[in-house]
Amino acid sequence: MKTKLLPAFLLVSFLLTLFVSCSRDGRRHDQTVGVRPEDPEMVAAIAKARSLLPEFWRIYDHPEHGETDFCLKVKLAHKDQVEHFWVSDLERANGTVFGKINNDPEFVKTVKLGQRIQIIEADISDWLYMRDRKMHGNYTARALFKQMSPKEVETYKKMLADP
């Protein structure tokens, strides 16, 4: 019985929250999707987001075009569970970043919605911000398009500045 459960366990042991509204109005729209840790599209999406993290911080530090709702996606682990959380209300000073968990945990129960945490840069898997009502970043969502219906993909692409 244990060997039949292993593939399912591996699938859900690495969860990514697809989209979440990081707006200050408190409304959240999130959907957790299971992804294998070695999924090549997800690995590439995380690598791209991480490579562009200096650009995110540049805009965060000096918003020039009405950018708002800055969020980071952060990998948190507890025992054998790994989950990625959107973190909002970011504060950055002296090389330290803090923010608030912006979605309910599915498996990693060491944090809760609204909890303020310190963010370790190595654990950042994605980022986003809003400009002109369009979402910038959120590269991990694009890696999940293959798991969505065409209608869902169309809806999300309309939200993205560069689908």
C-alpha positions as CSV (number, residue, x, y, z in Angstrom):
1,M,0.0,0.0,0.0
2,K,2.8,2.4,0.8
3,T,4.4,2.2,-2.6
4,K,1.1,3.1,-4.3
5,L,0.8,6.2,-2.2
6,L,4.4,7.4,-2.9
7,P,3.7,9.0,-6.3
8,A,0.7,10.9,-4.9
9,F,2.8,12.0,-1.9
10,L,5.6,13.2,-4.1
11,L,3.1,15.2,-6.2
12,V,1.6,17.0,-3.3
13,S,4.8,17.4,-1.3
14,F,5.8,20.3,-3.6
15,L,2.8,22.7,-3.8
16,L,2.6,26.0,-5.5
17,T,-0.1,28.5,-5.0
18,L,-1.1,29.6,-8.5
19,F,-2.5,33.1,-8.1
20,V,-3.3,35.3,-5.2
21,S,-4.5,38.8,-5.1
22,C,-1.9,40.7,-3.1
23,S,-4.2,43.8,-2.8
24,R,-4.6,45.7,0.3
25,D,-8.4,45.2,0.3
26,G,-7.9,41.8,1.9
27,R,-9.7,39.8,-0.9
28,R,-7.7,36.7,-1.8
29,H,-8.1,34.4,-4.7
30,D,-5.8,31.5,-4.5
31,Q,-5.6,28.0,-5.8
32,T,-3.0,25.5,-4.8
33,V,-1.7,23.1,-7.5
34,G,0.5,20.1,-7.0
35,V,3.7,20.1,-9.0
36,R,6.6,17.6,-9.0
37,P,9.8,19.3,-7.8
38,E,11.7,18.2,-10.9
39,D,9.0,19.6,-13.3
40,P,11.2,21.2,-16.0
41,E,8.8,24.0,-16.8
42,M,8.5,24.9,-13.1
43,V,12.2,24.7,-12.6
44,A,12.7,27.1,-15.5
45,A,10.0,29.5,-14.3
46,I,11.6,29.7,-10.8
47,A,15.0,30.2,-12.4
48,K,13.7,33.0,-14.5
49,A,11.9,34.7,-11.6
50,R,15.1,34.4,-9.5
51,S,17.3,35.8,-12.3
52,L,14.9,38.9,-12.5
53,L,14.7,39.4,-8.8
54,P,17.2,42.3,-8.9
55,E,14.8,44.1,-11.3
56,F,11.9,43.4,-8.9
57,W,13.9,45.0,-6.0
58,R,14.9,48.0,-8.2
59,I,11.2,48.7,-8.9
60,Y,10.2,47.9,-5.3
61,D,12.7,50.4,-4.0
62,H,11.9,53.1,-6.6
63,P,8.4,52.7,-8.1
64,E,8.2,55.2,-11.0
65,H,5.0,54.1,-12.9
66,G,2.4,53.5,-10.2
67,E,3.6,50.0,-9.2
68,T,1.7,48.5,-6.3
69,D,1.0,45.2,-4.5
70,F,4.5,43.9,-4.4
71,C,4.6,40.2,-3.4
72,L,7.1,37.4,-3.2
73,K,6.4,33.7,-3.5
74,V,8.4,31.9,-0.8
75,K,9.2,28.2,-0.3
76,L,8.6,27.0,3.2
77,A,9.3,23.5,4.4
78,H,8.4,21.5,7.5
79,K,9.5,18.0,8.0
80,D,8.8,16.3,4.6
81,Q,6.4,18.9,3.3
82,V,7.2,21.8,1.0
83,E,4.8,24.5,0.1
84,H,5.1,27.9,-1.7
85,F,3.3,30.9,-0.2
86,W,2.6,34.3,-1.5
87,V,3.9,36.9,1.0
88,S,2.6,40.5,0.9
89,D,3.1,43.7,2.9
90,L,6.8,43.5,2.3
91,E,9.3,45.4,4.4
92,R,13.0,45.5,3.4
93,A,15.8,47.1,5.4
94,N,19.5,46.3,6.0
95,G,19.4,43.2,3.9
96,T,16.5,41.7,5.8
97,V,13.0,41.1,4.2
98,F,9.8,40.6,6.1
99,G,6.2,40.0,4.9
100,K,2.9,38.5,5.7
101,I,1.7,35.1,4.6
102,N,-1.1,35.8,2.1
103,N,-2.7,32.4,1.6
104,D,-3.9,29.6,3.8
105,P,-1.5,26.7,4.2
106,E,-2.4,23.3,2.8
107,F,0.3,21.1,4.3
108,V,3.0,23.3,6.0
109,K,1.1,24.1,9.2
110,T,4.0,26.0,10.9
111,V,2.6,29.3,9.4
112,K,-0.9,30.8,9.1
113,L,-2.6,33.4,7.0
114,G,-1.5,36.9,8.0
115,Q,1.6,35.7,9.9
116,R,4.6,38.0,9.6
117,I,7.7,36.0,8.6
118,Q,11.3,36.7,7.7
119,I,12.1,35.9,4.1
120,I,15.3,34.2,3.2
121,E,16.3,35.2,-0.3
122,A,17.3,31.7,-1.3
123,D,13.7,30.6,-0.6
124,I,12.2,33.1,-3.0
125,S,10.6,31.2,-6.0
126,D,8.7,34.0,-7.7
127,W,7.5,37.6,-7.4
128,L,4.9,39.9,-8.7
129,Y,3.7,43.5,-8.7
130,M,0.9,45.4,-10.4
131,R,1.3,48.3,-12.9
132,D,-1.6,49.8,-14.8
133,R,-3.9,47.0,-13.6
134,K,-1.6,44.3,-15.1
135,M,0.4,41.8,-13.2
136,H,4.2,41.7,-13.8
137,G,6.2,38.6,-12.8
138,N,4.3,35.5,-11.5
139,Y,6.4,33.2,-13.8
140,T,5.4,30.1,-11.9
141,A,1.8,30.6,-12.9
142,R,2.7,30.4,-16.6
143,A,4.3,27.0,-15.9
144,L,0.9,25.8,-14.7
145,F,-1.0,26.8,-17.8
146,K,-0.7,23.2,-19.1
147,Q,-2.8,22.1,-16.1
148,M,-5.6,24.6,-16.7
149,S,-8.5,24.7,-19.0
150,P,-8.2,26.9,-22.1
151,K,-10.7,29.3,-20.5
152,E,-8.6,29.6,-17.3
153,V,-5.5,30.2,-19.3
154,E,-7.2,32.9,-21.3
155,T,-8.4,34.6,-18.1
156,Y,-5.0,34.6,-16.5
157,K,-3.3,35.8,-19.7
158,K,-5.5,38.8,-19.6
159,M,-4.3,39.6,-16.1
160,L,-0.6,39.4,-17.1
161,A,1.4,42.2,-18.6
162,D,3.5,39.8,-20.7
163,P,1.7,36.5,-21.1
